[in-house]
Amino acid sequence: MASTPESLVKKKIKAILAKHGAYYAMPIGSMYGNAGVPDFLCCVPGGHFLAIEAKAGRGTTTALQDKHLADIRRAGGTAMVVNEQGLELLDATLRRLTTKEKDDGHDADAA
């Protein structure tokens, strides 16, 4: 089965997340789930929430996807749309989030 352009973007996103030690889940859209939920729901080392909507080329988000991304931002998480040109920005964002956590001196394992 041939890979779609979006599946290739997702593969690269997974590699970047793994490089930074981020946990991620990819919700499956179904009639029982929430439509419009981002493709990746992630926890970055240090506990920061990151949501990623993957797109290929000039693909655009739907109004429902935009609502979910805005809701995540409003709740204090980071939400981004990533296509082929946005992979470097994703890498830089993860670097910033993980570095910020180290600079804050926050110990995520402390109870």
ChimeraX attribute file (.defattr): number of C-alpha atoms within 10 A of each C-alpha:
attribute: neighborCount
match mode: 1-to-1
recipient: residues
	/A:1	3
	/A:2	5
	/A:3	7
	/A:4	10
	/A:5	13
	/A:6	16
	/A:7	14
	/A:8	16
	/A:9	20
	/A:10	22
	/A:11	10
	/A:12	15
	/A:13	23
	/A:14	15
	/A:15	11
	/A:16	17
	/A:17	19
	/A:18	12
	/A:19	11
	/A:20	15
	/A:21	14
	/A:22	20
	/A:23	17
	/A:24	19
	/A:25	11
	/A:26	13
	/A:27	14
	/A:28	13
	/A:29	13
	/A:30	8
	/A:31	7
	/A:32	7
	/A:33	10
	/A:34	12
	/A:35	14
	/A:36	17
	/A:37	21
	/A:38	25
	/A:39	20
	/A:40	21
	/A:41	18
	/A:42	21
	/A:43	18
	/A:44	20
	/A:45	18
	/A:46	19
	/A:47	17
	/A:48	16
	/A:49	21
	/A:50	25
	/A:51	24
	/A:52	22
	/A:53	21
	/A:54	24
	/A:55	21
	/A:56	17
	/A:57	12
	/A:58	8
	/A:59	12
	/A:60	14
	/A:61	16
	/A:62	9
	/A:63	10
	/A:64	12
	/A:65	18
	/A:66	19
	/A:67	14
	/A:68	18
	/A:69	24
	/A:70	16
	/A:71	13
	/A:72	18
	/A:73	16
	/A:74	11
	/A:75	9
	/A:76	12
	/A:77	16
	/A:78	18
	/A:79	23
	/A:80	20
	/A:81	20
	/A:82	21
	/A:83	24
	/A:84	18
	/A:85	11
	/A:86	16
	/A:87	17
	/A:88	14
	/A:89	12
	/A:90	19
	/A:91	15
	/A:92	12
	/A:93	15
	/A:94	22
	/A:95	13
	/A:96	12
	/A:97	20
	/A:98	19
	/A:99	13
	/A:100	13
	/A:101	17
	/A:102	13
	/A:103	9
	/A:104	9
	/A:105	9
	/A:106	12
	/A:107	11
	/A:108	10
	/A:109	7
	/A:110	5
	/A:111	4
